[in-house]
Amino acid sequence: MLFTYLFFGQLTFIIKTIKKSKGSEVFIMFELINHTETSVRQALQDFLRDNEISCSCEQCQADIMALALNRLPAHYYVSKRGEILTQWESQSTTDKARIMADVVRAAQQVSASPSHQLK
């Protein structure tokens, strides 16, 4: 069995290659989803809706997400069951608060020093 990882933008796929008899192969594709990325994206949208920063362009939003995600542990799932379990486990107030705190910290850092010139 051979596993191949493919990266397409924000999606990661695992392709499991199973060698069958007579040299034939079967390819099964799994999509890896990082629940933390989904949670950070939602927290960032909530933050930007209620707060104003020096710039909220796509580049700055991507910078904020990258900084926040680098501080948080990743939580990947592949199946619907995994998605439900991961969402259930992440419903605690402390998890939500930690994500929002890291988004706020990253937004303050990017706002103070954006990676592009402000217009």
Beta strands, then each sheet from edge to edge (+ up, - down):
strand 1: 2-8
strand 2: 11-19
strand 3: 25-34
strand 4: 76-77
sheet 1: 1+ 2- 3+ 4-
end
